[in-house]
Amino acid sequence: MIPYSTQLIEQDDIDVVVSVLNSPFLTQGAKVEEFENALCDYAGAKFAVSFNSATSALLAAYVICGISEGDEIITTPISFVATSNMFVLLGAKPVWCDVKLDGNIDERLIEELITPKTKAIVVVDFGGKVVEIQKIKDIAKKHNLILIDDASHALGSSVDEQKVGLFADMTIFSFHAIKPITTGEGGAVLTDNEELAKRMRLFRSHGVVKKELWNSDMVAMGHNFRLTEFAAALGLSQLKKLDGFIRVRSEIASYYDERFKNEKLFITQKIPSNMISSRHLYPIILNPELQCPKEDIFKELQSLGLGVQVHYKPIYQNSFYREKFGDVSLMVADDFYRSEISIPCHQKMSMEDAKYVADMFLDTIRKYSHRGCSF
Ligand SMILES: *Cc1c(COP(=O)(O)O)cnc(C)c1O
């Protein structure tokens, strides 16, 4: 099976992890800080605070910017549940904004959702394609809202040569196994705001500050959301390879773009020429006539060894959200879920793999294009 995404771990990655395992510090040593500095250098932000997952990082970001009971957060339903879960945990209410056919929040619809209770806008760079960040920044600024970018897909993406990580007030990355780089589990928040960074560091580690000798003081509530030293060492090693990973994923994506350019049965995610996408995903949006046989298409592709996946069920369609907030339906997001299918695109694939995926995908789609809906 060729998975839709997977990690690439090489001997040098293993060596740095083993060397940390043989060192005195498995946690709270120098590697975490080194990794954070490397993230700052890479993405251009002033501060990076690492966490043991992007979910912890999201929670920290939301807590530290003061999201609480009664606040409304404007966000996209086309994301992994954690994007919304972590502010719902704090008592805030999701205000869903519809998306566009590229999977990103529709910036034209944000302003009409703002109320006196709105506290923040949380966007997701779907598949690595950066949202209309300048327009969204302008909206956030005009209405004095916090802008948070869940860039879990988008480490290494850029617009006009500016990397994701310096656009929003806080930008979150994930280092889960199948994300653009991995530390096994891990995440980080990037920000230019020193105070926010300082408070997130406290939140990450029990809210405790060291004073003198044995005296430490707990000055704020906190968790233990720390990244280990060996995870940070892996992150450092992986970060050096990120541009190479993106080069391979871009080559595969460009090959698909070329193969699919005259297709009538589906569309693909278009990346503008001033943008680099991390190409975490290669999403395909099937024509309405292929929505009905999507289950069969999915099964057939899997049987051919294509580890396809669907990103994502709109968050509001999950039972928890239905029970808590009632039924929600957004036209494009619902349609996107019915139509989307992500095909394999990762740094471990060869061009032969890509050709096989494109061939099998086109064969299968053509086969089902005549079946349509049975009602
Ligand atoms: C993967 C992902 C997360 C969660 O990341 P973890 O590191 O697994 O906690 C959050 N948001 C998005 C958009 C993701 O893709």
The ligand as an SDF file (V2000), in Angstrom:
LIG
                    3D

 15 15  0  0  0  0  0  0  0  0999 V2000
   -2.6050   16.7290   12.7300 C   0  0  0  0  0  0  0  0  0  0  0  0
   -3.3920   17.9350   12.9830 C   0  0  0  0  0  0  0  0  0  0  0  0
   -3.6140   18.4190   14.2750 C   0  0  0  0  0  0  0  0  0  0  0  0
   -3.2020   17.6740   15.4930 C   0  0  0  0  0  0  0  0  0  0  0  0
   -1.8490   17.4540   15.5340 O   0  0  0  0  0  0  0  0  0  0  0  0
   -1.2120   16.5010   16.6390 P   0  0  0  0  0  0  0  0  0  0  0  0
    0.2420   16.8380   16.5950 O   0  0  0  0  0  0  0  0  0  0  0  0
   -1.4850   15.0940   16.1980 O   0  0  0  0  0  0  0  0  0  0  0  0
   -1.8340   16.8100   17.9520 O   0  0  0  0  0  0  0  0  0  0  0  0
   -4.2930   19.6140   14.4120 C   0  0  0  0  0  0  0  0  0  0  0  0
   -4.7410   20.2920   13.3500 N   0  0  0  0  0  0  0  0  0  0  0  0
   -4.5700   19.8520   12.0970 C   0  0  0  0  0  0  0  0  0  0  0  0
   -5.0690   20.6650   10.9530 C   0  0  0  0  0  0  0  0  0  0  0  0
   -3.8980   18.6520   11.8730 C   0  0  0  0  0  0  0  0  0  0  0  0
   -3.7460   18.1950   10.6220 O   0  0  0  0  0  0  0  0  0  0  0  0
  1  2  1  0
  2  3  1  0
  2 14  2  0
  3  4  1  0
  3 10  2  0
  4  5  1  0
  5  6  1  0
  6  7  2  0
  6  8  1  0
  6  9  1  0
 10 11  1  0
 11 12  2  0
 12 13  1  0
 12 14  1  0
 14 15  1  0
M  END
$$$$
